[in-house]
Amino acid sequence: MFTQILICTDFSDGLHRLAHFVPSLEKAGVKQIVFLHTVALSDKGVIVRVDSDKIEQAQTRLAEAIGESPAGVEVKIEVQSGKPVETILKVARTYQSQLIIVGSQSRSSITEKLVGSTMADLSRQTKIPLLVLRPQLIAAYTNEELALRCQHLFRSLLIPYNQSQVADNLIEQIKQLAQKPGEYLQKCKLCWVLESSGRRDVPVKVSPQQAQETLSIIKADLEKLNLQVDTEVREGSSVTTILDIAVMEDITAIAISSGTIGKLQEWLVSSFAAEILRQSWYPVLFFPS
C-alpha cells in the first residue's frame, strides 16, 4: 500500500499516539514514517519569532513516545514553525510522502467556510492521498485495539461508485494500490446509491439492474488483482446511505475522491466527497482528483 507516510499532529487530535505503534505500522507495509508538529510563531513582544521552547517540548514528546524503532522502519521527527498547511505540504515534498494522515473534527460546511480547517485546506491543495481520522475514534481505542487498527489500516475499503469520471478515477487508484507488493488491501465493498436529488455530482439516474451490471464488471476487474469484492445497489441519500453501510460492514476506511473541493461550485452546492469528509466517524481515505 503506502510505504512512506506523513503523520501530522497538533497533540489535540490524538495522532501522536501512533508514535507508540511504529511496529504495528511496519506490519502494514510502512517503511518510512515522518511525525510532524507545527508550532505557531510567537507573537509575544514586537517581533514575531520562532517559539524555541515549544519546538523543543514537541520534539521531546514525540521522541519519548517513539522510543526505539524497528530496524525496518525509518522514523523522522519534524517540528517546524509556520502555517500548518504550508508546512505539511513542504515536509511531504521533502520526504516524498505517499500518504498524509491528519485528524479532523466533524464540522458543518458553513463553519468550515468561515473558519476553515487544516483537513479541508489540505484536501484542496494536495495531490497526495489523505487518511482522515477523527480524534474521538483514536481516543476511544485501547492500546490493543489501536495496534490492530495500525496493522490493518487499509485491509477492507468501502468504495462508493456512481459511474462518474471521479468514481472511475477512484477505481483506478484502488487498482494501483492492489498491484503493490504485499496483501495489505484484501477486500472491497462497492456500493452504488441511486438517488434523484438533482445533485450536480450525481449522473443521470440509472436502473438498479443497470447499476448492478456495471458493478459486476468492476468487481471482476478487481478480483483479477486477488481482492475479495462485494457489491450492493441501494436507493436513498448517497451520504446517509454510505455512512449507514459503514456501520454494518466490516470495513477499515471509506475511500472517496473529488474534483471539486475548493472550487467555486463547492461553495454553492456541497459535494458528496466533501460531506463524507465532514460527517464520517470512520476513517476516510481521500484521493484528490
C-alpha positions as CSV (number, residue, x, y, z in Angstrom):
1,M,0.0,0.0,0.0
2,F,1.7,3.2,1.3
3,T,5.3,2.7,2.3
4,Q,6.1,6.4,3.1
5,I,3.7,8.2,5.3
6,L,3.5,11.6,7.0
7,I,1.6,11.8,10.3
8,C,0.5,15.3,11.2
9,T,-0.5,16.0,14.8
10,D,-1.3,19.1,16.9
11,F,-1.4,16.9,20.1
12,S,-5.2,17.6,20.4
13,D,-6.1,15.1,17.7
14,G,-4.6,12.1,19.3
15,L,-2.5,11.2,16.3
16,H,0.7,11.5,18.4
17,R,-0.5,8.2,20.0
18,L,0.6,6.5,16.8
19,A,4.2,7.1,17.8
20,H,3.8,4.2,20.2
21,F,2.7,1.9,17.4
22,V,5.5,2.1,14.8
23,P,6.0,-1.8,14.9
24,S,2.3,-2.2,14.1
25,L,2.6,0.3,11.2
26,E,5.5,-1.7,9.9
27,K,3.2,-4.7,9.7
28,A,1.0,-2.6,7.4
29,G,3.9,-2.3,5.0
30,V,5.2,1.2,6.1
31,K,8.9,1.7,5.6
32,Q,9.2,5.4,6.4
33,I,7.2,7.5,9.0
34,V,7.5,11.2,9.5
35,F,5.8,12.7,12.5
36,L,5.1,16.4,12.0
37,H,4.1,19.0,14.5
38,T,3.7,22.6,13.5
39,V,4.3,25.3,16.1
40,A,2.8,28.7,15.6
41,L,5.1,31.7,15.5
42,S,5.2,33.5,18.8
43,D,3.7,37.0,18.8
44,K,4.9,38.0,22.2
45,G,6.6,41.3,22.1
46,V,7.0,43.5,19.0
47,I,8.8,41.0,16.8
48,V,7.2,37.7,15.6
49,R,9.7,34.9,16.4
50,V,10.1,31.1,16.5
51,D,9.0,29.6,19.8
52,S,12.0,27.5,20.5
53,D,10.7,26.3,23.8
54,K,7.5,24.8,22.3
55,I,9.6,23.3,19.4
56,E,11.9,21.6,21.9
57,Q,8.9,20.3,24.0
58,A,7.2,18.8,21.0
59,Q,10.4,17.1,19.8
60,T,11.0,15.6,23.2
61,R,7.4,14.4,23.5
62,L,7.4,12.7,20.1
63,A,10.9,11.2,20.6
64,E,9.9,9.7,24.0
65,A,6.8,8.2,22.5
66,I,8.6,6.6,19.6
67,G,11.4,5.1,21.7
68,E,13.5,2.6,19.8
69,S,12.2,2.0,16.3
70,P,12.2,-1.4,14.5
71,A,15.2,-1.8,12.1
72,G,12.9,-2.0,9.1
73,V,11.4,1.4,9.6
74,E,12.9,4.9,9.1
75,V,11.3,7.3,11.6
76,K,11.8,11.0,11.5
77,I,10.5,13.8,13.7
78,E,9.8,17.2,12.2
79,V,8.8,20.1,14.4
80,Q,8.6,23.4,12.5
81,S,7.2,26.9,12.8
82,G,4.8,28.3,10.3
83,K,1.3,27.8,8.8
84,P,0.1,24.2,9.2
85,V,-0.9,23.5,5.6
86,E,2.1,25.1,4.0
87,T,4.4,23.2,6.4
88,I,2.7,19.9,5.8
89,L,3.0,20.3,2.0
90,K,6.6,21.3,2.3
91,V,7.5,18.3,4.5
92,A,5.6,15.9,2.3
93,R,7.6,17.1,-0.7
94,T,10.9,16.8,1.2
95,Y,10.3,13.2,2.2
96,Q,8.3,12.2,-0.9
97,S,5.4,11.0,1.3
98,Q,2.8,8.8,-0.4
99,L,0.1,9.4,2.3
100,I,-0.7,12.2,4.7
101,I,-2.5,11.2,7.9
102,V,-4.4,14.0,9.6
103,G,-7.1,14.4,12.3
104,S,-10.3,16.3,11.8
105,Q,-13.2,17.4,13.9
106,S,-16.7,17.0,12.4
107,R,-18.0,20.3,11.3
108,S,-20.6,21.9,9.1
109,S,-19.9,23.3,5.7
110,I,-20.8,26.8,6.9
111,T,-18.4,26.6,9.8
112,E,-15.7,25.2,7.5
113,K,-16.1,28.1,5.1
114,L,-16.0,30.7,7.9
115,V,-13.1,29.4,10.0
116,G,-11.5,26.8,7.8
117,S,-9.7,23.6,8.8
118,T,-6.4,22.0,8.1
119,M,-8.0,18.9,6.6
120,A,-10.3,21.0,4.3
121,D,-7.4,23.2,3.1
122,L,-5.2,20.2,2.5
123,S,-7.8,18.4,0.5
124,R,-8.0,21.4,-1.8
125,Q,-4.2,21.8,-2.3
126,T,-2.5,18.4,-2.2
127,K,-2.2,15.8,-4.8
128,I,-1.2,13.2,-2.2
129,P,-3.8,10.9,-0.7
130,L,-5.1,11.8,2.7
131,L,-6.2,9.5,5.5
132,V,-8.6,11.4,7.7
133,L,-9.1,10.2,11.3
134,R,-11.5,11.5,14.0
135,P,-9.8,12.4,17.3
136,Q,-12.7,10.8,19.2
137,L,-12.0,7.5,17.4
138,I,-8.3,7.5,18.3
139,A,-9.1,8.4,21.9
140,A,-11.6,5.6,22.3
141,Y,-9.2,2.8,21.2
142,T,-7.3,0.8,23.8
143,N,-3.6,0.1,23.1
144,E,-4.5,-3.4,21.9
145,E,-7.2,-2.1,19.6
146,L,-5.1,0.7,18.2
147,A,-2.2,-1.7,17.5
148,L,-4.6,-3.9,15.4
149,R,-6.0,-0.8,13.6
150,C,-2.5,0.3,12.6
151,Q,-1.8,-3.2,11.2
152,H,-4.9,-3.2,9.1
153,L,-5.3,0.5,8.0
154,F,-6.5,-0.4,4.5
155,R,-7.5,-4.1,4.7
156,S,-11.1,-3.5,3.7
157,L,-12.4,-0.5,1.9
158,L,-15.9,0.8,1.3
159,I,-16.0,2.3,-2.2
160,P,-18.9,4.5,-3.3
161,Y,-19.5,4.4,-7.0
162,N,-21.8,6.3,-9.4
163,Q,-20.2,5.9,-12.9
164,S,-18.9,9.5,-12.8
165,Q,-15.4,10.3,-14.0
166,V,-14.3,10.9,-10.4
167,A,-15.7,7.5,-9.4
168,D,-13.8,5.8,-12.3
169,N,-10.6,7.6,-11.3
170,L,-11.1,6.3,-7.8
171,I,-11.4,2.7,-9.1
172,E,-8.1,3.2,-11.0
173,Q,-6.4,4.4,-7.8
174,I,-7.7,1.3,-5.9
175,K,-6.3,-0.9,-8.7
176,Q,-2.9,0.7,-8.5
177,L,-2.8,0.1,-4.7
178,A,-3.9,-3.5,-5.1
179,Q,-1.0,-4.2,-7.5
180,K,1.6,-3.1,-5.0
181,P,3.6,-5.8,-3.1
182,G,2.0,-7.3,0.0
183,E,-1.6,-8.2,0.8
184,Y,-2.4,-5.1,2.8
185,L,-5.6,-4.4,0.8
186,Q,-7.7,-7.6,0.9
187,K,-11.4,-6.7,0.5
188,C,-13.6,-4.0,-1.1
189,K,-17.2,-3.3,-0.9
190,L,-18.6,-1.5,-4.0
191,C,-21.8,0.4,-3.4
192,W,-23.9,2.4,-5.8
193,V,-26.6,4.6,-4.2
194,L,-29.3,5.6,-6.6
195,E,-30.9,9.0,-5.8
196,S,-32.9,11.6,-7.7
197,S,-31.9,14.6,-5.7
198,G,-30.7,16.9,-8.6
199,R,-27.2,17.0,-7.0
200,R,-24.7,18.2,-9.5
201,D,-22.2,15.4,-8.7
202,V,-24.8,12.6,-9.4
203,P,-25.0,11.4,-13.0
204,V,-28.3,10.7,-14.8
205,K,-30.4,8.2,-12.9
206,V,-29.9,4.5,-13.9
207,S,-31.9,1.5,-13.0
208,P,-30.9,-0.9,-10.2
209,Q,-30.3,-3.6,-12.7
210,Q,-28.0,-1.4,-14.8
211,A,-26.1,-0.3,-11.7
212,Q,-25.6,-3.9,-10.6
213,E,-24.4,-5.0,-14.0
214,T,-21.8,-2.1,-14.0
215,L,-20.6,-3.0,-10.5
216,S,-20.3,-6.7,-11.6
217,I,-17.9,-5.7,-14.4
218,I,-15.8,-3.6,-11.9
219,K,-15.9,-6.5,-9.4
220,A,-14.5,-8.9,-12.0
221,D,-11.6,-6.5,-12.8
222,L,-10.8,-6.1,-9.1
223,E,-11.0,-9.8,-8.4
224,K,-8.2,-10.3,-11.0
225,L,-6.0,-8.5,-8.5
226,N,-6.7,-11.0,-5.8
227,L,-9.2,-8.8,-4.0
228,Q,-12.4,-10.1,-2.3
229,V,-15.2,-7.9,-3.7
230,D,-18.8,-7.5,-2.7
231,T,-21.3,-5.2,-4.5
232,E,-24.5,-3.6,-3.4
233,V,-27.0,-1.3,-5.0
234,R,-29.3,0.8,-2.8
235,E,-31.7,3.7,-3.2
236,G,-31.7,6.8,-1.0
237,S,-29.5,9.7,0.1
238,S,-25.9,8.9,-1.0
239,V,-24.2,10.4,2.0
240,T,-26.6,8.9,4.6
241,T,-26.6,5.5,2.9
242,I,-22.9,5.2,2.7
243,L,-22.5,6.1,6.3
244,D,-25.1,3.6,7.3
245,I,-23.4,0.9,5.3
246,A,-20.1,1.7,7.0
247,V,-21.7,1.0,10.4
248,M,-22.7,-2.5,9.4
249,E,-20.0,-3.7,7.1
250,D,-16.5,-4.9,8.2
251,I,-14.5,-2.0,6.8
252,T,-11.4,-0.2,7.8
253,A,-11.9,3.0,5.8
254,I,-14.2,4.7,3.3
255,A,-12.4,5.5,0.0
256,I,-13.5,8.7,-1.8
257,S,-12.3,11.1,-4.4
258,S,-13.3,14.6,-5.6
259,G,-12.5,17.1,-8.3
260,T,-14.5,20.0,-6.9
261,I,-13.4,20.5,-3.3
262,G,-12.1,24.1,-3.0
263,K,-13.6,25.3,-6.3
264,L,-16.4,27.8,-6.7
265,Q,-19.2,25.2,-7.2
266,E,-18.3,23.7,-3.8
267,W,-19.4,26.9,-2.1
268,L,-22.7,26.7,-4.0
269,V,-23.6,23.0,-3.6
270,S,-21.5,20.8,-1.3
271,S,-20.3,17.6,-3.0
272,F,-20.7,14.0,-1.8
273,A,-17.0,13.7,-1.0
274,A,-16.9,16.9,1.0
275,E,-19.9,15.8,3.1
276,I,-18.3,12.4,3.7
277,L,-15.1,14.1,4.9
278,R,-17.2,16.3,7.2
279,Q,-19.6,13.8,8.6
280,S,-17.9,10.4,8.7
281,W,-16.8,9.0,12.0
282,Y,-15.0,6.2,10.1
283,P,-11.5,6.7,8.7
284,V,-11.7,8.3,5.2
285,L,-9.1,7.6,2.5
286,F,-9.3,10.6,0.2
287,F,-7.8,10.7,-3.3
288,P,-7.5,14.2,-4.8
289,S,-8.7,14.1,-8.4
